[in-house]
Amino acid sequence: MKRLHIAVICAIAVFTMAFFGVNQAGAASKAELDQKVRQALDNLYAKSASAKAMKKEAKGILVFPDIVKGGFIVGGQYGQGALIKGGKIAGYYNTVSASYGLQAGLQKYGYALFLMTDSALAYLDKSGGWELGMTPNIVVVDVGAAGGISTTTAKSDVYAFFFDQKGLMAGIGLQGTKITKIEK
């Protein structure tokens, strides 16, 4: 039993160093991140008429084009993104999450948060780190089933669209994810 505990602790340590070390070393430059954010949004708009319609009403769009999520019992995710206001990049953010439980795999994906109200945008600006799932209210939209959402039916503060999912890991969610402003 003691060997199993030591093996799990070693696996956690190796995973943590590998996962977070690779992401820090491979962090995109400002220009690369800007390009990835814009390309991700263009691809999302091509696949989702709802997302394309929401961009006109959104007070801001927070886009994370390349998030890496992995784990074996203990997991984590990390990615960098940008906030777009008025069609221009208005700031840079990272998204970090850690989890514990029955899980195994590695996955890459992206997501965009459409901030539909002034209060949602103000909350992002004022909070030192926004833990998703707390406030404001977030609705996760399935791109394939988003046909029923329009700018007239969208009444929530924030809408989340996931895209470009690749890899083998069950489940994508935002609960417990923390978004923090960074300098680029």
C-alpha positions as a Python dict, from the first residue, in 0.01 Angstrom:
ca = {
    (1, 'M'): (0, 0, 0),
    (2, 'K'): (285, 236, 82),
    (3, 'R'): (434, 176, -264),
    (4, 'L'): (105, 272, -426),
    (5, 'H'): (98, 604, -235),
    (6, 'I'): (458, 678, -333),
    (7, 'A'): (382, 591, -698),
    (8, 'V'): (77, 821, -700),
    (9, 'I'): (274, 1107, -542),
    (10, 'C'): (557, 1062, -795),
    (11, 'A'): (308, 1054, -1084),
    (12, 'I'): (148, 1374, -957),
    (13, 'A'): (485, 1547, -926),
    (14, 'V'): (599, 1440, -1274),
    (15, 'F'): (265, 1540, -1428),
    (16, 'T'): (266, 1880, -1257),
    (17, 'M'): (620, 1964, -1366),
    (18, 'A'): (567, 1840, -1720),
    (19, 'F'): (226, 1998, -1767),
    (20, 'F'): (293, 2342, -1626),
    (21, 'G'): (658, 2358, -1737),
    (22, 'V'): (572, 2292, -2102),
    (23, 'N'): (298, 2554, -2104),
    (24, 'Q'): (515, 2823, -1950),
    (25, 'A'): (805, 2756, -2188),
    (26, 'G'): (571, 2738, -2487),
    (27, 'A'): (370, 3050, -2405),
    (28, 'A'): (281, 3238, -2720),
    (29, 'S'): (412, 3584, -2795),
    (30, 'K'): (166, 3872, -2803),
    (31, 'A'): (146, 3868, -3185),
    (32, 'E'): (105, 3489, -3197),
    (33, 'L'): (-169, 3497, -2934),
    (34, 'D'): (-350, 3780, -3115),
    (35, 'Q'): (-347, 3576, -3436),
    (36, 'K'): (-466, 3258, -3264),
    (37, 'V'): (-750, 3444, -3089),
    (38, 'R'): (-876, 3601, -3411),
    (39, 'Q'): (-846, 3273, -3606),
    (40, 'A'): (-1032, 3084, -3333),
    (41, 'L'): (-1316, 3336, -3341),
    (42, 'D'): (-1337, 3324, -3721),
    (43, 'N'): (-1360, 2943, -3706),
    (44, 'L'): (-1626, 2960, -3433),
    (45, 'Y'): (-1833, 3209, -3632),
    (46, 'A'): (-1811, 2982, -3938),
    (47, 'K'): (-1956, 2692, -3734),
    (48, 'S'): (-2208, 2876, -3517),
    (49, 'A'): (-2456, 3133, -3641),
    (50, 'S'): (-2552, 3199, -3277),
    (51, 'A'): (-2195, 3296, -3184),
    (52, 'K'): (-2172, 3517, -3493),
    (53, 'A'): (-2498, 3694, -3400),
    (54, 'M'): (-2392, 3736, -3036),
    (55, 'K'): (-2068, 3914, -3128),
    (56, 'K'): (-2272, 4221, -3228),
    (57, 'E'): (-2439, 4244, -2886),
    (58, 'A'): (-2150, 4128, -2666),
    (59, 'K'): (-1981, 4389, -2448),
    (60, 'G'): (-1663, 4180, -2471),
    (61, 'I'): (-1547, 3839, -2587),
    (62, 'L'): (-1285, 3650, -2389),
    (63, 'V'): (-1117, 3389, -2612),
    (64, 'F'): (-884, 3107, -2509),
    (65, 'P'): (-779, 2936, -2834),
    (66, 'D'): (-536, 2672, -2699),
    (67, 'I'): (-611, 2513, -2365),
    (68, 'V'): (-431, 2195, -2268),
    (69, 'K'): (-600, 1969, -2016),
    (70, 'G'): (-450, 1651, -1880),
    (71, 'G'): (-455, 1428, -1584),
    (72, 'F'): (-424, 1096, -1418),
    (73, 'I'): (-619, 1104, -1092),
    (74, 'V'): (-490, 1460, -1044),
    (75, 'G'): (-543, 1688, -1342),
    (76, 'G'): (-501, 2040, -1457),
    (77, 'Q'): (-551, 2273, -1746),
    (78, 'Y'): (-382, 2588, -1867),
    (79, 'G'): (-420, 2831, -2154),
    (80, 'Q'): (-377, 3194, -2250),
    (81, 'G'): (-626, 3418, -2424),
    (82, 'A'): (-736, 3770, -2492),
    (83, 'L'): (-1034, 3995, -2430),
    (84, 'I'): (-1181, 4163, -2737),
    (85, 'K'): (-1382, 4483, -2691),
    (86, 'G'): (-1504, 4684, -2986),
    (87, 'G'): (-1318, 4456, -3226),
    (88, 'K'): (-980, 4524, -3062),
    (89, 'I'): (-765, 4329, -2816),
    (90, 'A'): (-821, 4493, -2476),
    (91, 'G'): (-619, 4266, -2246),
    (92, 'Y'): (-462, 3926, -2193),
    (93, 'Y'): (-567, 3651, -1954),
    (94, 'N'): (-479, 3299, -1851),
    (95, 'T'): (-711, 3019, -1749),
    (96, 'V'): (-601, 2764, -1490),
    (97, 'S'): (-781, 2475, -1329),
    (98, 'A'): (-687, 2180, -1111),
    (99, 'S'): (-895, 1875, -1035),
    (100, 'Y'): (-881, 1551, -843),
    (101, 'G'): (-1079, 1235, -904),
    (102, 'L'): (-1125, 951, -1146),
    (103, 'Q'): (-972, 1089, -1464),
    (104, 'A'): (-708, 1004, -1720),
    (105, 'G'): (-613, 1153, -2053),
    (106, 'L'): (-489, 1454, -2242),
    (107, 'Q'): (-696, 1701, -2440),
    (108, 'K'): (-661, 2029, -2625),
    (109, 'Y'): (-952, 2264, -2689),
    (110, 'G'): (-1055, 2629, -2686),
    (111, 'Y'): (-1344, 2832, -2557),
    (112, 'A'): (-1491, 3178, -2595),
    (113, 'L'): (-1691, 3363, -2330),
    (114, 'F'): (-1936, 3617, -2471),
    (115, 'L'): (-1985, 3881, -2200),
    (116, 'M'): (-2332, 4012, -2277),
    (117, 'T'): (-2381, 4267, -1998),
    (118, 'D'): (-2189, 4564, -1866),
    (119, 'S'): (-2194, 4401, -1522),
    (120, 'A'): (-2025, 4083, -1653),
    (121, 'L'): (-1754, 4291, -1820),
    (122, 'A'): (-1711, 4503, -1506),
    (123, 'Y'): (-1682, 4190, -1293),
    (124, 'L'): (-1397, 4065, -1514),
    (125, 'D'): (-1223, 4404, -1494),
    (126, 'K'): (-1265, 4445, -1116),
    (127, 'S'): (-1194, 4093, -993),
    (128, 'G'): (-835, 3998, -925),
    (129, 'G'): (-915, 3652, -1059),
    (130, 'W'): (-1251, 3535, -1181),
    (131, 'E'): (-1342, 3186, -1065),
    (132, 'L'): (-1595, 3062, -1315),
    (133, 'G'): (-1905, 2909, -1169),
    (134, 'M'): (-1931, 3169, -895),
    (135, 'T'): (-2067, 3488, -1058),
    (136, 'P'): (-2185, 3609, -1308),
    (137, 'N'): (-2425, 3352, -1453),
    (138, 'I'): (-2270, 3142, -1735),
    (139, 'V'): (-2457, 2932, -1992),
    (140, 'V'): (-2252, 2671, -2179),
    (141, 'V'): (-2365, 2648, -2541),
    (142, 'D'): (-2326, 2334, -2751),
    (143, 'V'): (-2214, 2468, -3091),
    (144, 'G'): (-2410, 2197, -3272),
    (145, 'A'): (-2731, 2271, -3080),
    (146, 'A'): (-2702, 2649, -3058),
    (147, 'G'): (-2964, 2718, -3325),
    (148, 'G'): (-3226, 2812, -3066),
    (149, 'I'): (-3018, 3094, -2918),
    (150, 'S'): (-3038, 3439, -3070),
    (151, 'T'): (-2969, 3791, -2953),
    (152, 'T'): (-3338, 3824, -2860),
    (153, 'T'): (-3353, 3500, -2657),
    (154, 'A'): (-3007, 3536, -2497),
    (155, 'K'): (-3077, 3672, -2149),
    (156, 'S'): (-2779, 3545, -1945),
    (157, 'D'): (-2469, 3743, -1848),
    (158, 'V'): (-2217, 3513, -2019),
    (159, 'Y'): (-2233, 3247, -2289),
    (160, 'A'): (-1951, 2994, -2326),
    (161, 'F'): (-1876, 2821, -2657),
    (162, 'F'): (-1626, 2533, -2668),
    (163, 'F'): (-1445, 2452, -2992),
    (164, 'D'): (-1164, 2251, -3156),
    (165, 'Q'): (-1173, 1963, -2909),
    (166, 'K'): (-893, 1712, -2971),
    (167, 'G'): (-761, 1430, -2757),
    (168, 'L'): (-886, 1168, -2519),
    (169, 'M'): (-1029, 1294, -2194),
    (170, 'A'): (-1387, 1277, -2081),
    (171, 'G'): (-1576, 1593, -1997),
    (172, 'I'): (-1524, 1963, -2042),
    (173, 'G'): (-1647, 2213, -1791),
    (174, 'L'): (-1575, 2554, -1647),
    (175, 'Q'): (-1656, 2498, -1279),
    (176, 'G'): (-1348, 2576, -1070),
    (177, 'T'): (-1162, 2740, -1357),
    (178, 'K'): (-987, 3063, -1263),
    (179, 'I'): (-924, 3343, -1512),
    (180, 'T'): (-657, 3598, -1427),
    (181, 'K'): (-535, 3905, -1613),
    (182, 'I'): (-173, 3882, -1731),
    (183, 'E'): (77, 4116, -1892),
    (184, 'K'): (203, 4033, -2241),
}
